[in-house]
Amino acid sequence: MAMRKVPPLTPARPEEILLAVRPWFIPLTLFVAFLGNLLPASGSGQVLRPDFVALVLLYWCLHEPRYVGVGSAWMIGLLMDVGDATQFGQHALAYAVLAFGADFFRRRVLRFSLWQQAAQVALLLMLCAGIVLVIRVVGGAPLPRWTYVVPSLVGALLWPLVSVMLQWPQRPPLSPAER
Amino acid sequence: MRHIPVEPPAFFHRGPSPFARLAFFGLLSIVLLFADTRYRYLESVRQAVAIVLYPLQRAVQMPGEALSYVATYFSSQRTLAEDNAALKRQLVAEASAVQGYPLLQQENARLAGLLDLRSRYGAAATAVEVLYTSRDPFAQKVFVDKGTDTGILPGQAVIDADGVVGQVTRVYPMMAEVTLLTDKDHAVPVRVLRSGVRSVLFGSGAGRLPELRFTAPNADIEIGDVLVTSGIDGTYPPGLAVAKVETLERDTGQVFARIAARPIAGADRSRHLLVLAQAVSLPPQPDEPAGIDAVKRGKGKSRRGG
């Protein structure tokens, strides 16, 4: 048997047939993203910090809609509400809409290259942030400054990296000819 | 003729459509939002989830803590010597005030005893450390590392070395949420140290300075005036430094002056804070005479701030 050769950390080529995702890998990545959201930050870190959970959630909603959908997004949103001490249901609603948007645009988004996907991901992340904004403004919060959109843009910039990293374990080992 | 099944094969079954799911969970979210903001039904659920999340939050803190520990360990001899010298100078500078203090305290106790006032504060305080700031851009909150386990209660005042930072708003078993002065829903009753004018300082949200609202344009307030807590709310002990007046606009066309003040405490910088136990016990509100009660029923009853 040929030794398994790991593929490089690059986007999968179109002709590659991806392996099935390991079921424990999805919760694990979401958990790590959740920890990322709990990281303490201050100053510019707080302005720039993207919503890692939304980003990873979006990836799985786009790529594995049979495992991750509106319901699981909603549950993760509830956890995020406790972690952030925001009102119950705020992130839940935003993530549920994000998951729905991902499902709605799935066949279109995945046809593009990673950077072209990133532009569409930016819109989806802004939709998610927009729902939080509406909930808070209806609840009486003041309008935030323009930096409110920055995390969504940073998240979109990270999209190619996140995609490549999350896809990597599913790529088939290289055939002997490719080594 | 081949039989064509009416039902599609089980392979295609995916449960309700995404839109149906979205509608269901969307409605559920809105119900939750109402239940949480209006009625606070879900506090116990929140507490339970918070206990589970607590170890995660601590675990995430660790790399940063380790880094800062290493940095402290390797901070050079010279920095330490300089710090030491600066602290000694400060000690000498403040010595005169400190030496006079016991005398003043004694005198004050005697006078207060004469006037039969209840002692205002001097109660227990708990030193806490900031764990992390909330990721929520709409609120100004920090989380500190002690909670009901050390007897912290919601409503207690939180200060740092320079002045008032905010107020405890929610307590978890091992953590407490502190709303900062700058939060939009936060108000502190204050007094101008120089002139004694009373007012209330309202937070205005991230990036904006808190404002003194409802202050007459001719009030005796100047730029640079220090605002201290007035203590009339029963939450903040009187005399704690709060903010310094930074901008002042008196427009005779307006009913109130526009006054913005910069918090003196490092509300978003300091790591080590002190939670003051509530020792201010206000006397119970006097009963209104029976005759007036009927007349006043339509108006607001409570006049106490807080």
Interface residues (C-beta under 8 A of the other chain):
Chain A: F34 L35 N37 L38 L39 P40 A41 S42 Q46 R49 R66 G69 V70 G71 W74 G77 L78 L79 V82 G83 D84 A85 T86 Q87 F88 G89 Q90 A92 L93 A96 V97 A99 F100 D103 F104 I135 R136 G139 G140 A141 P142 P144 R145 Y148
Chain B: R14 P18 F19 R21 L22 F25 G26 L28 S29 I30 V31 L32 L33 A35 D36 T37 L42 V45 R46 V49 A50 L53 L56 Q57 A59 V60 Q61 G64 L131 Y132 T133 S134 R135 D136 P137 F138 A139 K141 F143 R170 E177 K184 D185 S204 G205 A206 G207 R208 D268
